[in-house]
Amino acid sequence: MSIHITVLFFATLKDRAGTNRQALELPAEATVADLKKILIEQFPAIKPLLGNILVSINQNFSFDEDKIPDSAEVALFPPVSGGSNPTILAVVQEPLDHDDLLKQITLPTTGAICLFSGIVRGETWRGEPHQTQSLEYEAYIPMAKAKMAQVADEIRQHWPSVEGIVIVQRIGLLEAGTPTVVIGCSAAHRDTGVFEAARYGIDRLKEIVPIWKKEIGLGSEEWIEGNYYPQRGD
């Protein structure tokens, strides 16, 4: 069995795809993630954008694990920033492209960007020193994206001079030395709070964004739990 849907492309995606609309036939029970794979085959030029796009099904925001119903209207578009300053928020499985993310928060007025990137440690000094082969990241994706948006809003409230914000977390099994997360803030000058804003972003992400990691070593596995309990309003 199969389903038939209409895909709508907007903004940059429309330019890359060379069309604003495409009818597609998908397998029954296909998910948003399945659709993305099919779109990459038909429109290779949009592949670099798929890690950061928003997807709606019948005008409701949707996520990779969501199933697509028959006759659905599926829209693909860049994050809505609510203004001229870009806000890039995503949970992805693909490798993080630091250069592309920097480009997305660089405006004509940008003179400084502070970028924090977390990396899988090969040696861990928590408790007894030990080797780490990989980390397995898991996220409650819909809530994680909502909380990332909250973190971005908090950054803008504390540092109004910040122009662009990027918060992207990679999930899945990641080997030692692999980038796991990017927090970036851009501004006109380096002395306008970008350092503090980026630091706040990663600290706040660790507090309220539902993402977990399992540490995998030589013959051992352990989920690493935090010690922050959200307060009312978090």
C-alpha positions as CSV (number, residue, x, y, z in Angstrom):
1,M,0.0,0.0,0.0
2,S,1.0,3.6,-0.5
3,I,0.0,7.1,0.3
4,H,-0.1,10.3,-1.8
5,I,1.0,13.6,-0.4
6,T,1.8,17.1,-1.6
7,V,5.1,18.7,-0.5
8,L,5.4,22.5,-0.3
9,F,8.8,24.2,-0.3
10,F,9.4,27.7,1.0
11,A,12.2,30.3,1.1
12,T,15.7,28.8,0.7
13,L,14.3,25.3,0.2
14,K,12.2,26.5,-2.7
15,D,15.2,28.0,-4.4
16,R,17.3,24.8,-3.9
17,A,14.6,22.5,-5.0
18,G,13.7,24.6,-8.1
19,T,10.0,24.3,-7.3
20,N,7.5,25.3,-4.7
21,R,5.4,22.1,-4.9
22,Q,5.9,18.4,-5.5
23,A,3.4,15.5,-5.5
24,L,4.9,12.3,-4.0
25,E,3.9,8.7,-3.5
26,L,5.2,7.2,-0.2
27,P,5.0,3.8,1.4
28,A,2.2,3.5,3.9
29,E,3.3,4.3,7.5
30,A,6.1,6.5,6.1
31,T,7.5,9.0,8.6
32,V,8.9,12.5,8.3
33,A,12.4,11.0,8.4
34,D,11.5,8.6,5.5
35,L,10.3,11.6,3.5
36,K,13.5,13.5,4.0
37,K,15.5,10.6,2.6
38,I,13.3,10.5,-0.5
39,L,13.6,14.2,-0.9
40,I,17.4,14.1,-0.8
41,E,17.3,11.5,-3.7
42,Q,15.0,13.7,-5.8
43,F,16.4,17.1,-4.8
44,P,20.1,16.6,-3.8
45,A,20.6,20.4,-3.5
46,I,18.5,20.6,-0.4
47,K,20.5,18.0,1.6
48,P,22.7,20.6,3.4
49,L,19.6,22.3,4.8
50,L,17.6,19.3,6.1
51,G,19.3,19.3,9.5
52,N,17.8,22.7,10.3
53,I,14.4,22.8,8.5
54,L,11.0,22.8,10.1
55,V,8.3,20.5,8.9
56,S,4.5,20.8,9.2
57,I,1.9,18.2,8.3
58,N,-1.5,19.7,7.6
59,Q,-0.3,23.0,9.2
60,N,0.9,21.4,12.4
61,F,4.6,21.3,13.3
62,S,5.9,17.7,12.9
63,F,9.0,15.8,13.7
64,D,11.1,13.0,12.3
65,E,9.3,10.2,14.1
66,D,5.8,11.4,13.1
67,K,3.8,9.3,10.5
68,I,2.4,11.0,7.5
69,P,-1.2,10.4,6.7
70,D,-2.6,9.9,3.2
71,S,-3.4,13.1,1.2
72,A,-1.4,15.2,3.6
73,E,0.0,18.6,2.8
74,V,3.6,18.6,4.1
75,A,5.5,22.0,4.2
76,L,9.2,22.4,4.5
77,F,10.7,25.7,5.6
78,P,13.6,27.3,7.5
79,P,13.3,28.2,11.2
80,V,11.0,31.2,11.7
81,S,13.1,33.8,13.6
82,G,10.3,36.2,14.4
83,G,12.4,39.0,13.0
84,S,15.5,39.8,11.1
85,N,17.8,37.9,13.5
86,P,18.1,34.2,12.7
87,T,17.5,31.5,15.4
88,I,18.6,28.0,14.3
89,L,17.4,25.2,16.6
90,A,17.7,21.5,15.8
91,V,18.2,18.0,17.0
92,V,20.0,16.0,14.3
93,Q,21.6,12.7,13.6
94,E,23.9,14.0,10.8
95,P,27.5,15.4,11.5
96,L,27.6,19.0,12.6
97,D,28.8,21.4,9.9
98,H,30.3,24.2,12.0
99,D,31.1,26.4,8.9
100,D,27.5,26.1,7.7
101,L,26.0,26.9,11.1
102,L,28.3,30.0,11.4
103,K,27.2,31.2,8.0
104,Q,23.5,30.9,9.0
105,I,24.0,33.3,11.9
106,T,26.2,35.8,10.1
107,L,24.5,39.0,9.1
108,P,26.0,42.0,7.2
109,T,26.3,43.7,10.6
110,T,28.0,40.7,12.3
111,G,31.6,41.3,13.5
112,A,31.9,38.6,16.2
113,I,30.7,35.1,16.7
114,C,31.3,33.0,19.9
115,L,30.9,29.3,19.1
116,F,30.9,26.6,21.7
117,S,31.2,23.0,20.5
118,G,31.0,19.9,22.8
119,I,33.2,16.9,21.9
120,V,33.1,13.3,23.0
121,R,36.0,12.8,25.4
122,G,38.2,9.7,24.9
123,E,39.3,9.9,28.5
124,T,37.0,10.8,31.4
125,W,38.1,12.0,34.8
126,R,34.7,11.8,36.5
127,G,35.2,9.4,39.4
128,E,38.0,7.0,38.6
129,P,39.8,8.0,35.4
130,H,38.7,5.7,32.5
131,Q,38.6,5.4,28.7
132,T,35.4,6.3,26.8
133,Q,34.9,4.7,23.4
134,S,31.7,6.5,22.5
135,L,28.6,8.2,23.8
136,E,25.0,7.4,22.9
137,Y,22.8,10.5,22.9
138,E,19.1,10.3,23.2
139,A,16.5,13.2,23.2
140,Y,12.8,13.7,23.8
141,I,12.8,15.6,20.5
142,P,9.6,17.6,20.5
143,M,10.2,18.9,24.1
144,A,13.9,19.4,23.4
145,K,13.2,21.7,20.5
146,A,10.7,23.7,22.6
147,K,13.2,24.1,25.4
148,M,15.9,25.1,22.9
149,A,13.6,27.9,21.8
150,Q,13.1,28.9,25.4
151,V,16.9,29.1,25.9
152,A,17.2,31.2,22.8
153,D,14.5,33.6,24.1
154,E,16.3,33.8,27.5
155,I,19.6,34.7,25.7
156,R,17.9,37.5,23.8
157,Q,16.3,38.8,27.0
158,H,19.6,38.9,28.8
159,W,21.8,40.1,25.8
160,P,19.6,42.2,23.4
161,S,22.7,42.9,21.3
162,V,22.9,39.3,20.2
163,E,22.0,38.9,16.5
164,G,21.9,35.3,15.6
165,I,21.6,32.2,17.8
166,V,22.3,28.6,16.9
167,I,21.6,25.6,19.2
168,V,22.1,22.2,17.6
169,Q,22.4,18.9,19.3
170,R,23.5,15.7,17.6
171,I,22.0,12.4,18.8
172,G,22.9,8.7,18.2
173,L,26.1,6.8,18.8
174,L,29.1,9.1,18.6
175,E,32.7,8.0,18.7
176,A,35.4,9.7,20.8
177,G,36.5,13.0,19.2
178,T,33.1,13.7,17.5
179,P,31.3,17.0,17.9
180,T,28.1,16.6,19.8
181,V,26.6,20.1,20.2
182,V,27.0,23.6,18.9
183,I,25.9,26.7,20.7
184,G,26.7,30.0,18.8
185,C,25.9,33.6,19.3
186,S,26.7,36.4,16.8
187,A,26.8,40.2,17.4
188,A,28.2,43.3,15.9
189,H,31.2,43.4,18.3
190,R,33.0,40.9,20.6
191,D,32.3,43.1,23.7
192,T,28.5,43.0,23.5
193,G,28.0,39.8,25.4
194,V,28.5,37.0,22.9
195,F,31.0,35.1,25.1
196,E,28.6,35.2,28.1
197,A,25.6,34.4,26.0
198,A,27.1,31.3,24.5
199,R,28.2,30.1,27.9
200,Y,24.7,30.7,29.3
201,G,23.3,28.8,26.3
202,I,25.3,25.6,26.9
203,D,24.8,25.8,30.7
204,R,21.0,26.3,30.3
205,L,20.8,23.5,27.7
206,K,22.4,21.1,30.3
207,E,19.7,22.1,32.8
208,I,16.4,22.1,31.0
209,V,16.7,20.5,27.5
210,P,15.8,16.7,27.8
211,I,18.9,15.1,26.3
212,W,20.7,12.2,27.8
213,K,23.9,10.3,27.1
214,K,25.1,6.8,27.8
215,E,28.9,6.5,28.3
216,I,30.3,3.4,26.6
217,G,33.7,2.1,27.6
218,L,35.7,-1.1,27.6
219,G,33.1,-3.6,28.8
220,S,30.9,-1.0,30.6
221,E,27.9,1.2,29.8
222,E,26.4,3.8,32.0
223,W,23.7,6.5,31.5
224,I,25.0,9.8,32.9
225,E,22.4,11.7,34.9
226,G,22.5,15.3,35.8
227,N,21.8,16.8,39.2
228,Y,19.7,19.9,38.3
229,Y,16.0,19.7,39.0
230,P,14.0,22.2,37.0
231,Q,12.2,24.9,39.0
232,R,8.7,26.2,38.3
233,G,9.0,28.4,35.2
234,D,11.9,26.4,33.7
